[in-house]
Amino acid sequence: MKRITVAFLLFFVVLSFATKQKVAAGPDLLIQLEAEFAADVAQHGHAAFVRHFAEEGVEVVDGGGFDTLDAIRKQPPWPEGTTLTWTPVKADMAASGDLGYTYGNYVYTAKNKDGKPVANYGKYTSIWKKQKDGQWKVVVDMGNSSPDPKAK
């Protein structure tokens, strides 16, 4: 009787765990990836930004030009007090399940010449591609600055 009770208990624990561990898919997966990307960058700055790019990834530079992953790697670490935060507004994924995009709003804060933090606002788009190893990486990142939303 004891073995049956233990077996039932184990069954319900496994069932409970399995129902709580829902794997995101489609646009929800991309929102989750974007949130993880943003959290990693918030904690580790430029190094984390680089980690989320595919080898063929590029950044479209605000104002013109493209930076390859090699060029992004060569950028200096962000100065102390620099932050980049963003929030996705929408995501979508191709029917093939291996390519998708997110877009939303960002806030980049850095110290000015007087050492005071100054926030710069903008919009971004990230294009995500599933890699051969199953990981999702950014293949295109682009952003453009916009006015402070509170100033309108």
Buried (B, 14 or more C-beta within 10 A) or exposed (E): EEEEEEEEEEEEEEEEEEEEEEEEEBBEBBBBBBBEBBEBBEEEBBEBBBEBBBEEBBBBEBEEEEBBBEEBEEEEEBEEEBBBBBBBEEBEBEEEEEBBBBBBBBBBBBEEEEEEEEEBBBBBBBBBBBBEEEEBBBBBBBBEEEEEEEEE
